[in-house]
Amino acid sequence: MRRCTFHTQGQLTLFQRCYSEQGIHDFAAGYCAPGPNAFVQCDSYESLGFSGSIDSWACGLLFDVVNIDGHNLSFMNLGQDKNGAGWNTANSLFWQCTAAEIDCYTPQPMHPTVPTDAGHSSPVMENGTNRITMCSLAVFSMLS
């Protein structure tokens, strides 16, 4: 049984009006998929794993009216999961999607430093967590 139901590692791929049952990564872009890729008007039932970018750095993803029953849509830092993937996407968008949880995180901003008189560097900006920013954007409606 195939569990990565609709999966791409390429670019310029459109998945439209697709349906999946009990897939692990129902709608996904894999390792370094150059994008852009789009999942439009897609539905999954009893999903067993998150959909989104499932490996490292697949950029330019559009999820438009994608509904995931039972699991998440995720753009996030995967840490050491998979291939030690780290951040799994940038310049990607969830638009009018529903899921059990929508994870749309953005990498921390760069922390430029300026030299001080003592020869040490001091941070110019503070470290912070951005839930939704320009890098990855989510517009969604939650299930009732």
C-alpha positions as CSV (number, residue, x, y, z in Angstrom):
1,M,0.0,0.0,0.0
2,R,1.4,3.4,-1.0
3,R,1.5,5.8,1.9
4,C,3.2,9.0,0.4
5,T,0.1,9.4,-1.7
6,F,0.8,12.5,-3.7
7,H,4.5,13.3,-3.5
8,T,6.8,15.4,-5.7
9,Q,10.6,16.1,-5.7
10,G,10.4,18.2,-8.8
11,Q,9.1,21.6,-9.9
12,L,6.2,23.1,-11.7
13,T,3.9,20.3,-10.5
14,L,0.1,20.9,-10.0
15,F,-1.9,18.4,-7.9
16,Q,-5.5,19.4,-8.3
17,R,-8.7,17.8,-6.8
18,C,-6.8,14.8,-5.4
19,Y,-8.2,12.5,-2.7
20,S,-6.3,10.3,-0.3
21,E,-7.3,7.8,2.5
22,Q,-4.9,6.7,5.3
23,G,-1.8,8.1,3.8
24,I,1.2,9.0,5.9
25,H,2.2,12.1,4.0
26,D,-0.9,12.6,1.8
27,F,0.3,15.8,0.0
28,A,4.0,16.4,0.2
29,A,7.1,17.8,-1.4
30,G,10.3,15.9,-0.7
31,Y,14.1,16.5,-0.5
32,C,15.1,19.8,-2.1
33,A,12.1,20.0,-4.4
34,P,13.0,23.3,-6.3
35,G,9.3,24.3,-6.7
36,P,7.1,26.0,-7.4
37,N,4.6,23.2,-6.7
38,A,0.9,23.5,-5.9
39,F,-1.7,21.3,-4.1
40,V,-5.1,22.7,-5.0
41,Q,-8.5,21.6,-3.7
42,C,-7.2,18.4,-2.2
43,D,-8.7,16.3,0.6
44,S,-7.4,13.5,2.8
45,Y,-9.4,11.2,5.1
46,E,-7.9,9.5,8.2
47,S,-4.4,10.8,7.5
48,L,-1.6,9.0,9.4
49,G,1.1,11.7,9.1
50,F,1.6,15.4,8.4
51,S,1.4,16.9,4.9
52,G,3.6,19.7,3.7
53,S,7.3,19.8,3.1
54,I,8.5,16.4,4.5
55,D,12.2,16.7,4.0
56,S,14.8,19.5,3.7
57,W,14.3,22.7,1.9
58,A,11.5,22.3,-0.6
59,C,10.6,25.9,-1.4
60,G,7.8,27.6,-3.3
61,L,4.9,25.4,-2.1
62,L,1.2,26.4,-2.4
63,F,-1.5,24.6,-0.4
64,D,-4.8,26.1,-1.6
65,V,-8.0,24.7,-0.1
66,V,-6.4,21.6,1.2
67,N,-8.3,19.7,3.9
68,I,-6.4,17.1,6.1
69,D,-8.6,14.9,8.3
70,G,-6.8,13.6,11.4
71,H,-3.3,15.1,11.0
72,N,-1.3,18.3,10.4
73,L,-0.1,20.6,7.7
74,S,3.4,21.6,8.5
75,F,6.1,24.1,7.5
76,M,8.6,23.9,10.3
77,N,12.1,23.0,11.5
78,L,12.3,19.2,11.5
79,G,15.6,19.2,13.5
80,Q,17.4,15.9,13.1
81,D,14.3,14.0,11.8
82,K,14.5,12.6,8.3
83,N,17.9,13.5,6.7
84,G,18.8,16.0,9.5
85,A,16.6,18.3,7.5
86,G,16.4,21.4,9.6
87,W,14.0,23.9,8.1
88,N,11.9,22.2,5.5
89,T,10.6,25.1,3.4
90,A,10.6,28.8,2.6
91,N,8.5,31.1,0.4
92,S,5.5,28.8,0.9
93,L,1.8,29.4,1.6
94,F,-1.2,27.7,3.2
95,W,-4.3,29.4,1.8
96,Q,-7.8,28.5,3.2
97,C,-6.7,25.1,4.5
98,T,-8.1,23.0,7.3
99,A,-6.2,20.4,9.4
100,A,-6.0,19.1,13.0
101,E,-3.1,21.5,13.4
102,I,-1.4,23.9,11.1
103,D,2.3,24.5,11.8
104,C,3.6,27.5,9.9
105,Y,6.9,28.6,11.5
106,T,9.6,30.8,10.0
107,P,13.4,30.5,10.6
108,Q,14.8,32.9,13.1
109,P,16.1,36.2,11.6
110,M,19.8,36.5,11.1
111,H,21.5,38.0,14.1
112,P,23.9,40.6,12.7
113,T,26.5,41.9,15.2
114,V,28.5,45.1,15.5
115,P,31.9,45.3,17.0
116,T,32.3,47.1,20.3
117,D,35.2,49.0,21.7
118,A,36.2,45.9,23.8
119,G,36.6,43.9,20.6
120,H,33.5,41.8,21.3
121,S,30.4,41.6,19.2
122,S,27.0,42.6,20.4
123,P,23.7,41.5,18.9
124,V,21.8,44.0,16.9
125,M,18.4,42.3,17.2
126,E,17.0,40.1,19.9
127,N,16.2,36.5,19.4
128,G,12.4,35.8,18.9
129,T,9.9,33.3,17.6
130,N,7.7,34.4,14.7
131,R,4.6,32.2,14.3
132,I,3.6,33.6,10.9
133,T,5.8,36.0,8.8
134,M,6.5,36.8,5.2
135,C,8.8,33.7,4.7
136,S,6.0,31.2,5.3
137,L,2.5,32.5,5.5
138,A,-0.7,30.8,6.6
139,V,-4.3,31.8,5.9
140,F,-6.7,29.1,7.1
141,S,-9.9,28.3,8.8
142,M,-10.0,25.9,11.8
143,L,-12.5,23.0,12.0
144,S,-15.3,23.5,14.5
